């Protein structure tokens, strides 16, 4: 599952990279959604492996990514 999660994170970064054109360097909501999906898979992988540091680290990552998404969508 780790490989799947990391692959989804890579896809998210590629979406962000290719959606940037010229001077439009804003963070795209689609990037954040795909990124969160990849991190959720890494959290599940950490749960299945019983690795609390992996679970906590990825949980912190998904929370901060969610905050950025909320700010990009002007919810915060």
N, CA, C and O of each residue as an XYZ file, in Angstrom:
304
protein
N       0.813     -1.195      0.000
C       0.000      0.000      0.000
C       0.861      1.265      0.000
O       0.443      2.318     -0.480
N       2.064      1.137      0.545
C       2.947      2.300      0.568
C       3.234      2.794     -0.841
O       3.198      3.995     -1.106
N       3.518      1.870     -1.733
C       3.821      2.237     -3.124
C       2.614      2.919     -3.762
O       2.773      3.900     -4.488
N       1.416      2.415     -3.500
C       0.195      3.024     -4.037
C       0.029      4.454     -3.517
O      -0.240      5.372     -4.291
N       0.189      4.635     -2.214
C       0.056      5.961     -1.621
C       1.069      6.944     -2.192
O       0.728      8.078     -2.528
N       2.315      6.499     -2.299
C       3.355      7.380     -2.843
C       3.128      7.656     -4.326
O       3.431      8.749     -4.806
N       2.601      6.683     -5.049
C       2.292      6.899     -6.463
C       1.204      7.955     -6.627
O       1.274      8.792     -7.527
N       0.201      7.912     -5.756
C      -0.867      8.916     -5.816
C      -0.315     10.300     -5.470
O      -0.719     11.294     -6.074
N       0.599     10.374     -4.509
C       1.218     11.660     -4.192
C       1.991     12.194     -5.403
O       1.955     13.392     -5.685
N       2.675     11.320     -6.103
C       3.412     11.728     -7.303
C       2.453     12.237     -8.379
O       2.724     13.243     -9.033
N       1.342     11.542     -8.556
C       0.339     11.980     -9.535
C      -0.186     13.364     -9.150
O      -0.373     14.220    -10.015
N      -0.425     13.584     -7.857
C      -0.896     14.891     -7.395
C       0.100     15.984     -7.770
O      -0.290     17.044     -8.259
N       1.369     15.726     -7.543
C       2.384     16.719     -7.889
C       2.449     16.958     -9.390
O       2.664     18.088     -9.828
N       2.266     15.910    -10.180
C       2.263     16.078    -11.634
C       1.058     16.906    -12.087
O       1.178     17.743    -12.981
N      -0.095     16.673    -11.474
C      -1.282     17.471    -11.789
C      -0.999     18.938    -11.489
O      -1.306     19.813    -12.298
N      -0.415     19.203    -10.328
C      -0.092     20.580     -9.953
C       0.902     21.184    -10.941
O       0.715     22.311    -11.400
N       1.935     20.455    -11.264
C       2.977     20.958    -12.165
C       2.416     21.311    -13.541
O       2.666     22.396    -14.064
N       1.656     20.383    -14.118
C       1.158     20.598    -15.474
C      -0.008     21.590    -15.534
O      -0.340     22.088    -16.609
N      -0.631     21.881    -14.385
C      -1.717     22.856    -14.396
C      -1.191     24.287    -14.231
O      -1.943     25.252    -14.369
N       0.087     24.411    -13.939
C       0.690     25.734    -13.796
C       1.119     26.227    -15.173
O       1.874     25.560    -15.881
N       0.628     27.396    -15.535
C       0.997     27.943    -16.831
C       1.368     29.406    -16.675
O       0.687     30.163    -15.985
N       2.445     29.791    -17.319
C       2.855     31.188    -17.268
C       3.063     31.674    -15.857
O       3.897     31.149    -15.119
N       2.295     32.686    -15.487
C       2.432     33.276    -14.155
C       1.410     32.735    -13.165
O       1.368     33.179    -12.018
N       0.585     31.781    -13.593
C      -0.414     31.180    -12.704
C       0.259     30.104    -11.855
O       0.326     28.938    -12.244
N       0.754     30.514    -10.694
C       1.487     29.595     -9.829
C       0.684     29.219     -8.588
O       1.261     28.809     -7.581
N      -0.630     29.354     -8.647
C      -1.488     29.057     -7.504
C      -1.589     27.558     -7.268
O      -1.442     26.750     -8.186
N      -1.844     27.210     -6.013
C      -2.076     25.809     -5.670
C      -3.468     25.434     -6.162
O      -4.442     26.137     -5.890
N      -3.556     24.339     -6.878
C      -4.826     23.886     -7.443
C      -5.556     22.980     -6.437
O      -4.937     22.111     -5.823
N      -6.870     23.184     -6.272
C      -7.637     22.329     -5.366
C      -7.549     20.841     -5.748
O      -7.515     19.982     -4.866
N      -7.513     20.534     -7.035
C      -7.423     19.128     -7.456
C      -6.151     18.490     -6.923
O      -6.162     17.332     -6.507
N      -5.057     19.238     -6.934
C      -3.796     18.739     -6.376
C      -3.988     18.348     -4.920
O      -3.575     17.268     -4.496
N      -4.621     19.237     -4.159
C      -4.798     18.987     -2.730
C      -5.698     17.787     -2.464
O      -5.447     17.016     -1.537
N      -6.738     17.625     -3.266
C      -7.649     16.486     -3.091
C      -6.919     15.168     -3.384
O      -7.024     14.211     -2.616
N      -6.188     15.128     -4.485
C      -5.447     13.905     -4.838
C      -4.372     13.635     -3.788
O      -4.150     12.487     -3.403
N      -3.711     14.687     -3.330
C      -2.679     14.548     -2.307
C      -3.268     13.944     -1.029
O      -2.679     13.041     -0.434
N      -4.438     14.451     -0.612
C      -5.105     13.912      0.581
C      -5.444     12.436      0.411
O      -5.319     11.652      1.353
N      -5.869     12.063     -0.778
C      -6.173     10.653     -1.040
C      -4.927      9.794     -0.846
O      -4.994      8.733     -0.224
N      -3.802     10.245     -1.371
C      -2.547      9.502     -1.213
C      -2.144      9.391      0.245
O      -1.703      8.332      0.690
N      -2.291     10.468      0.988
C      -1.934     10.454      2.410
C      -2.876      9.544      3.189
O      -2.440      8.851      4.108
N      -4.167      9.533      2.834
C      -5.112      8.631      3.511
C      -4.683      7.174      3.330
O      -4.787      6.369      4.256
N      -4.204      6.844      2.138
C      -3.736      5.476      1.898
C      -2.505      5.188      2.758
O      -2.362      4.083      3.282
N      -1.621      6.166      2.907
C      -0.447      5.978      3.764
C      -0.841      5.841      5.232
O      -0.187      5.117      5.982
N      -1.903      6.530      5.646
C      -2.396      6.369      7.018
C      -2.932      4.954      7.220
O      -2.631      4.312      8.226
N      -3.717      4.474      6.273
C      -4.237      3.100      6.355
C      -3.087      2.100      6.399
O      -3.121      1.133      7.161
N      -2.063      2.344      5.571
C      -0.892      1.471      5.561
C      -0.207      1.479      6.932
O       0.222      0.434      7.421
N      -0.108      2.653      7.545
C       0.487      2.749      8.869
C      -0.333      2.018      9.918
O       0.221      1.388     10.819
N      -1.658      2.101      9.801
C      -2.542      1.380     10.732
C      -2.350     -0.126     10.580
O      -2.213     -0.846     11.569
N      -2.341     -0.591      9.341
C      -2.162     -2.026      9.097
C      -0.796     -2.522      9.577
O      -0.663     -3.664     10.019
N       0.212     -1.660      9.486
C       1.560     -2.030      9.926
C       1.755     -1.803     11.420
O       2.751     -2.246     11.993
N       0.805     -1.112     12.051
C       0.907     -0.832     13.479
C       1.995      0.191     13.808
O       2.571      0.156     14.894
N       2.271      1.084     12.890
C       3.332      2.078     13.072
C       2.735      3.427     13.489
O       2.269      4.204     12.656
N       2.763      3.680     14.792
C       2.180      4.923     15.302
C       2.882      6.178     14.780
O       2.200      7.157     14.478
N       4.221      6.194     14.660
C       4.847      7.410     14.112
C       4.392      7.706     12.674
O       4.209      8.869     12.313
N       4.212      6.674     11.863
C       3.741      6.858     10.487
C       2.305      7.375     10.500
O       1.955      8.273      9.733
N       1.487      6.812     11.364
C       0.087      7.243     11.473
C       0.025      8.714     11.875
O      -0.675      9.502     11.241
N       0.755      9.085     12.926
C       0.706     10.462     13.423
C       1.292     11.450     12.421
O       0.746     12.536     12.223
N       2.398     11.077     11.794
C       3.011     11.965     10.805
C       2.100     12.221      9.625
O       1.951     13.361      9.185
N       1.494     11.171      9.112
C       0.598     11.325      7.968
C      -0.711     12.005      8.361
O      -1.305     12.716      7.551
N      -1.162     11.796      9.588
C      -2.358     12.491     10.056
C      -2.095     13.997     10.133
O      -2.941     14.796      9.734
N      -0.935     14.379     10.640
C      -0.576     15.794     10.675
C      -0.514     16.363      9.258
O      -0.926     17.498      9.018
N      -0.003     15.576      8.336
C       0.101     16.006      6.943
C      -1.278     16.217      6.325
O      -1.501     17.211      5.633
N      -2.199     15.296      6.567
C      -3.524     15.422      5.955
C      -4.308     16.578      6.587
O      -5.086     17.245      5.905
N      -4.108     16.814      7.875
C      -4.799     17.933      8.519
C      -4.306     19.254      7.939
O      -5.111     20.123      7.603
N      -2.993     19.410      7.820
C      -2.470     20.667      7.272
C      -2.839     20.829      5.798
O      -3.100     21.945      5.348
N      -2.863     19.743      5.050
C      -3.289     19.823      3.654
C      -4.758     20.219      3.571
O      -5.147     21.001      2.704
N      -5.568     19.681      4.468
C      -6.981     20.063      4.520
C      -7.164     21.539      4.839
O      -8.052     22.192      4.290
N      -6.326     22.065      5.725
C      -6.391     23.494      6.042
C      -6.032     24.345      4.827
O      -6.667     25.368      4.570
N      -5.018     23.920      4.084
C      -4.639     24.649      2.864
C      -5.779     24.588      1.850
O      -6.101     25.594      1.218
N      -6.395     23.407      1.691
C      -7.514     23.266      0.771
C      -8.664     24.192      1.163
O      -9.264     24.845      0.309
N      -8.963     24.242      2.454
C     -10.035     25.121      2.930
C      -9.703     26.583      2.637
O     -10.584     27.363      2.274
N      -8.450     26.948      2.794
C      -8.054     28.332      2.518
C      -8.113     28.635      1.022
O      -8.546     29.715      0.622
N      -7.674     27.676      0.191
C      -7.731     27.851     -1.263
C      -9.178     27.999     -1.718
O      -9.475     28.814     -2.591
N     -10.073     27.221     -1.134
C     -11.494     27.278     -1.472
C     -12.205     28.414     -0.742
O     -13.418     28.582     -0.863
N     -11.424     29.198      0.024
C     -11.925     30.346      0.775
C     -12.977     29.950      1.822
O     -13.952     30.666      2.049
N     -12.754     28.803      2.443
C     -13.635     28.355      3.531
C     -13.106     28.836      4.872
O     -13.835     28.849      5.864
N     -11.845     29.229      4.905
C     -11.239     29.753      6.143
C     -10.872     31.211      5.976
O     -10.351     31.827      6.906
